Amino acid sequence: MLYDAGKILAGLAIFLVLVTAPIWWNVATGADAQAPELVMPQDQGGCVLPSGEMRASHMELLNDWRDLVVRDGDRIMITWDGREKRRSLTASCLGCHSDREKFCDRCHDYVGVTPYCWDCHITPIGGAS
Amino acid sequence: MSIDRRFFFKLAGLTALAAEVPGAGATPENSGKKGAGEAPKTTRWGIAIDLPLCHEHPDCRVCMEACNKGHNVPSIPDSRHEVKWIWKEKFSHAFPGQTGRYLSSELAEKPVMMLCNHCDAPACVGVCPTQATWKREDGVVMMDWHRCIGCRYCIAACPYGSRSFNWVDPRGYLKEQNADFPTRSTGVVEKCNLCEERLAENKPPLCVETCPYGAIHYGDLSKPDSPLRKLLDERFAIRRKPGLGTEPQVYYLV
């Protein structure tokens, strides 16, 4: 037999409600877990890697590009479908994904990361600042 | 298996013989032969500045402005925070020891264009704790701003004042931004990169290209027949503080 069963069960119920409150809150306000809508470039002939790979590992790719360009002066890469591209965040990435706010930032805001690329690299005119 | 004394000496003798046979291993003679006769494949970039020609136009700022614009170098009024890639300095400051009581005081006051000397033995590189700055094979003393932790050892080490620290966010001091080149952020050291981004495209550095009087020359110091080497053969040139042993590669034609 549980002593003070009423109080304990009531306490547990309150605890559960509080812990799961963020979920209920999202359900109630309709802001449930939806992937952010990204504006994709049109007619640019595809990304340097298949989009699945880009989604998963664009940060490693950008780090590799950074080291290859800055340290080895190796500026040109061949895309997975055989095109030549400059290893450049502003010229190549933002050349196609021209609206940074609707592509990079939307996803980064959603997952709560703040990359420091933009502390130095300038968003070309046409993109968001 | 155990080795007796006699067998050990036999083995040692054979090993010594094998080392003497030509082609058996990389002996110093072999590696020496390989390089002889061939022209060095690498380039060694250098700069020569024609001082008398530059002095004919004391108010000219074209090279500085082109460089600042091309590399997003901020113009910060507070001299404690200023950032410099190529700038003017009095001759007496650029060449301390080259002025004297009976030497022309007119020359001592004249401006000299100063920039990173892209030394052969750069003091800044040795002291950098993160290898954020290093000397490339083509002589450019490069910086990886991603890697700079802002310790400013290099600023202390450089005898030419070629390095600047970003005490404040440089973006607030840029009239216009060149999106093809990054800015720097607070807490990072920067300096002239000899326009390595242009050298990669076979273009001359901005100061060389934009000088309206052709007073700044660049070229390959490793090739004896390069125009720059010919120029240095023909005209007397001085370097800043050569006695410090950093082997600066910016030459001033006098």
Chai-1 contact restraints between the chains, C-beta under 6 A:
chainA,res_idxA,chainB,res_idxB,connection_type,confidence,min_distance_angstrom,max_distance_angstrom,comment,restraint_id
A,R66,B,H146,contact,1.0,0.0,6.0,A-B,restraint_1
A,V70,B,D144,contact,1.0,0.0,6.0,A-B,restraint_2
A,T90,B,A179,contact,1.0,0.0,6.0,A-B,restraint_3
A,D119,B,S185,contact,1.0,0.0,6.0,A-B,restraint_4
A,C120,B,P182,contact,1.0,0.0,6.0,A-B,restraint_5
A,C120,B,T183,contact,1.0,0.0,6.0,A-B,restraint_6
A,C120,B,R184,contact,1.0,0.0,6.0,A-B,restraint_7
A,C120,B,S185,contact,1.0,0.0,6.0,A-B,restraint_8
A,H121,B,P182,contact,1.0,0.0,6.0,A-B,restraint_9
A,I122,B,Q177,contact,1.0,0.0,6.0,A-B,restraint_10
A,I122,B,A179,contact,1.0,0.0,6.0,A-B,restraint_11
A,P124,B,A179,contact,1.0,0.0,6.0,A-B,restraint_12
